[in-house]
Amino acid sequence: MERRRPVRVTGFVSSVVIQPASAPCSVEIDVFDGTGTVTAIWLGQSRIPGIGPGTRLVLEGVAARRGDHRVMYNPRYEITGLPDEEEDA
């Protein structure tokens, strides 16, 4: 079993999933860093302001496995670019 460990991931949001009202409140985003995808999950949130597909951000937290996927629960984040902004502009 792989141990959980602190990580820092920089990448682009490729998808956002907001649970329906009938499910427990959470937001899940997939972040692609050029080597793979990590799913960030914020429990108890109905949305995360400023985060949508194409947003560049940095995630910091503890990585774990959920099946074959890497996940981070309630990570700290910093938005470093919005979808309509050019890199290094």
Sine and cosine of phi, psi and omega as CSV:
sin_phi,cos_phi,sin_psi,cos_psi,sin_omega,cos_omega
0.00,0.00,0.76,-0.65,-0.01,-1.00
-0.96,0.27,0.70,-0.71,0.00,-1.00
-0.98,0.20,0.48,-0.88,0.10,-1.00
-0.97,0.26,0.57,-0.82,-0.02,-1.00
-0.49,-0.87,0.49,-0.87,0.04,-1.00
-0.93,0.37,0.68,-0.73,0.02,-1.00
-0.63,-0.78,0.30,-0.96,0.12,-0.99
-0.78,-0.63,0.83,-0.56,-0.05,-1.00
-0.84,-0.54,0.76,-0.65,0.07,-1.00
-0.88,-0.47,0.80,-0.59,-0.02,-1.00
-0.10,-0.99,-0.29,-0.96,-0.04,-1.00
-0.92,-0.38,0.61,-0.79,0.09,-1.00
-0.96,0.28,0.84,-0.54,0.02,-1.00
-0.98,-0.19,-0.39,0.92,0.08,-1.00
-0.34,-0.94,0.40,-0.92,0.03,-1.00
-0.76,-0.66,0.75,-0.67,0.05,-1.00
-0.84,-0.54,0.84,-0.54,0.08,-1.00
-0.93,-0.38,0.79,-0.62,-0.08,-1.00
-0.94,0.34,0.51,-0.86,0.05,-1.00
-0.92,0.39,0.30,-0.95,-0.05,-1.00
-0.85,0.52,-0.45,0.90,-0.02,-1.00
-0.98,0.22,-0.22,0.98,-0.02,-1.00
-0.98,-0.19,0.32,-0.95,0.10,-1.00
-0.85,0.53,0.59,-0.80,-0.07,-1.00
-0.91,0.40,0.84,-0.54,0.11,-0.99
-0.27,-0.96,0.37,-0.93,0.08,-1.00
-0.81,-0.59,0.72,-0.69,0.05,-1.00
-0.84,-0.54,0.74,-0.67,0.10,-1.00
-0.80,-0.60,0.59,-0.81,0.12,-0.99
-0.99,-0.17,0.77,-0.64,0.01,-1.00
-0.88,-0.48,0.83,-0.55,0.02,-1.00
-0.98,-0.19,0.81,-0.59,-0.05,-1.00
-0.95,-0.30,0.17,0.99,-0.02,-1.00
0.99,-0.15,-0.33,0.94,0.03,-1.00
-0.89,-0.45,-0.36,0.93,-0.03,-1.00
0.03,-1.00,-0.13,-0.99,-0.06,-1.00
-0.84,-0.54,0.65,-0.76,0.13,-0.99
-0.86,-0.52,0.63,-0.78,0.04,-1.00
-0.98,-0.18,0.87,-0.50,0.08,-1.00
-1.00,-0.07,0.75,-0.66,-0.06,-1.00
-0.81,-0.58,0.86,-0.50,0.08,-1.00
-0.96,-0.27,0.92,-0.38,0.01,-1.00
-0.99,0.14,0.60,-0.80,0.03,-1.00
0.98,0.21,0.22,0.98,0.01,-1.00
-0.90,-0.43,0.60,-0.80,0.07,-1.00
-0.99,-0.17,-0.28,0.96,0.11,-0.99
-0.22,-0.97,0.31,-0.95,0.06,-1.00
-0.85,-0.52,0.96,-0.29,-0.06,-1.00
-0.83,0.55,0.71,-0.71,0.07,-1.00
1.00,0.04,-0.18,0.98,-0.03,-1.00
-0.97,-0.25,0.83,-0.56,0.06,-1.00
-0.43,-0.90,0.08,-1.00,0.02,-1.00
-0.81,0.59,0.73,-0.68,0.00,-1.00
1.00,-0.05,-0.22,0.98,0.02,-1.00
-0.92,0.39,0.73,-0.69,0.11,-0.99
-1.00,-0.01,0.71,-0.71,0.02,-1.00
-0.43,-0.90,0.21,-0.98,0.08,-1.00
-0.90,-0.44,0.77,-0.64,0.07,-1.00
-0.93,-0.36,0.64,-0.77,0.11,-0.99
-0.74,-0.68,0.77,-0.64,0.01,-1.00
0.09,-1.00,-0.32,-0.95,-0.01,-1.00
-0.98,-0.20,0.82,-0.57,0.01,-1.00
-1.00,0.01,0.60,-0.80,0.05,-1.00
-0.62,-0.78,0.01,-1.00,0.06,-1.00
-0.92,-0.40,0.67,-0.75,0.17,-0.99
-0.80,-0.60,0.99,-0.15,-0.14,-0.99
0.92,0.39,-0.82,-0.57,0.01,-1.00
-1.00,-0.09,0.11,0.99,-0.11,-0.99
-0.94,-0.33,0.56,-0.83,0.13,-0.99
-0.99,0.10,0.70,-0.71,0.00,-1.00
-0.72,-0.70,0.41,-0.91,0.12,-0.99
-0.72,-0.70,0.81,-0.59,0.02,-1.00
-0.99,-0.12,0.77,-0.64,0.04,-1.00
0.75,0.66,0.76,0.65,-0.02,-1.00
-0.95,0.30,0.40,-0.92,0.21,-0.98
-0.96,0.28,0.48,-0.88,0.00,-1.00
-0.57,-0.82,0.42,-0.91,0.11,-0.99
-0.70,-0.71,0.82,-0.57,0.06,-1.00
-0.99,0.17,0.84,-0.55,-0.04,-1.00
-0.93,-0.36,-0.09,1.00,0.04,-1.00
-0.08,-1.00,0.53,-0.85,0.02,-1.00
-0.97,-0.22,0.35,-0.94,-0.09,-1.00
-0.81,0.58,-0.57,0.82,-0.06,-1.00
-1.00,0.02,-0.02,1.00,0.00,-1.00
-1.00,0.00,0.60,-0.80,0.08,-1.00
-1.00,0.06,0.56,-0.83,0.06,-1.00
-0.93,0.36,0.58,-0.82,0.06,-1.00
0.81,0.59,0.57,0.82,0.01,-1.00
-0.98,0.22,0.00,0.00,0.00,0.00
